[in-house]
Amino acid sequence: MAKKPMKKRAVAGKIFGTALVVLCICAVATVGGAFVLASKYSSEKLSDTVSSEGTGAGDFLSADGGEKADAGTEGDAGGDTDDGKDVLVINGDTDAEEVAEDTVFPYYIRVNRLQNVVTVYMQGEDGTYNVPVKAFLCSTGRNLSTPKGFFTISDKYEWLYMFGGVYTQYACRISKHILLHSVPYYTRSKSNLEYNQFNKLGDFASMGCIRLACGDIAWIYENCPSGTIVEIYDDEDPGPLGKPEQILIDTDSADRGWDPTDPDPANPWKLMEEANDDNV
């Protein structure tokens, strides 16, 4: 009779052990599922954000509509790789005139990375883009982080909000990581320009993107449609029109937050210039 309680205890032990195993399996499955979900969420969030002066790229909020736009980052160093969507030739091996012959766009843009000069060309009588029409100062990436090659303009944004809290005007994407755009603004306000960065135009300043004065990038935004070829190259010669003279903002001026070239009629620099012309 003494053995019966032992048998009951053994059966109870087996039941308890089985229940414990089941609970452990459920716990592992739950933790594992949570880990997978957490990992997926983290990777998705990581792909959606990046520092405004860092590497990589992700989804950024278009400040003019609040919708997500797969653009690059301000000053983003994309390197020499891309998703292939909008890079015509990324390795720079294709001849520029050979590329231009297949286009019907009004202009062709060449960015001299070494000299920080953008030259815009139109077609000549022979059908090639060999007539220079405009030259702009720009700031390419520090340490030559702006990639060389042949690209095409794809998406455009009148205002673009970037993860680092900076805004840019007239952004024109040429690859997943690289854009042409204005000098950054602290907020989405034309009177809140990073004026110290503006004063660096003509020198290396970003970590990949190509910055221009607001008036210059506004001209590209309005006159160079999506599909326009952008060639980035190195040359000691700034280009046929030379290197434009640098405009410097007086950092003590009350109007220092405005880009002097911004075409906005409310631009105080332009109002001051008009007033001076009236007094002449």
Secondary structure by P-SEA (a helix, b strand, c coil): ccaaaaaaaaaaaaaaaaaaaaaaaaaaaaaaaaaaaaaaaaaaaaaacccccccccccccccccccccccccccccccccccccccccccccccaaaaaaaccccbbbbbcccccbbbbbccccccccccccbbbbbbccccccccbbbbbbcccccbbbccccccccbbbbccccbbbbccccccccccccaaaaaaaccccccccbbbccaaaaaaaaacccccbbbbbbbbcccccccccbbbbcccccccccccccccccccaaaaaaaaaaaac
